[in-house]
Amino acid sequence: MGQKEKLIARLETIPRDFTFDEAETLLGYFGYYRCDKGKTSGSRVVFVNAQHKTKILLHKPHPKNVLREYQIKQIIFYLKQEELI
């Protein structure tokens, strides 16, 4: 099982310690790239997939790097919607 499959399996369990960095890596496997929304965006980050013409908006967690449950569910929703998982 490769890194991509391990991250998908981990994501689907909705773990309490899934990090923003893991999410960024996983989304990168599906062709999403990080695009900060600009100077005034604060912690808002957009992941864009040019091929699917989709965007996933997330707030970068702080002070810890761990995503909240609703963010993990949001990522799962979008990836399933695009039939990527």
N, C-alpha and C positions, 0 to 999 in steps of 0.2 A: 504494500500500500504506500503510495507516494505522499509527499507533503500536502499536495492539494486535497487528496482524498481524506487524509487525517484531519485537516482543518475543516472540511465539510462535515465529517462525522462529529467532530468536536462542537462545531457551531450548532448542529441540529439537536444537541443535548441541552442547549441553552445554559451553558455553564456560567457560574457567578464570577469567573475570573478570565473571561475572554477579553483580550486587550484590543485597543484601537490598532496597534501595530499588526496583530494577527488578522484583523478585519481588512486592513489595507493590503496585506500580502494576499489574502484570499481573493479579494476583489480584483487584484492585479492579475491573478490567474485567469480571470474571466474577461480581461481586456479593459477593466475600469482603471482610470488614472485619477489621481488626486488633483483637485483644482481648488485652491483657496479662493474664497469669494471676494477678496480684496482687503484693503487696509482696515475698513470699518466692519468687517465680518465677525470679528471676535473669534469665537471658537467654532464657527460654522465652516464646514468643509463639504465640498461637493465631489462625488466620485462620478466621472463621466465615462460612458461607453459609446464611442462614436459609431461602432458597427450596429448596435441595437438602438442607438439614439435615445438612450435612457440616462437618467441622473438619479443618484442616491444622495440625499442631503442628510448629513449627520452633524451632531455637535461633538467636537473632540472633548472627551472627558478630562476633567481636571479637578483636583490636583492629581488624582490617580489616573492611570492609563486604561482603566477597566471600563468596558461598556456596560450600560444598564440593560436590563432585560428587554425593555421596549425597543431598544436599538438593535439588539440581536434579532428580535422577532421581525423588525422592519427589514433588515438585511435578508433574512430568510424569505420574507414575503416577496421582495423584489426579485431575488434570484429564482424563485419558483415561478413568478409571473413571467419571466423571460425564458423559462424552461431551461435554466442553466443547472439547476439541481433537481 
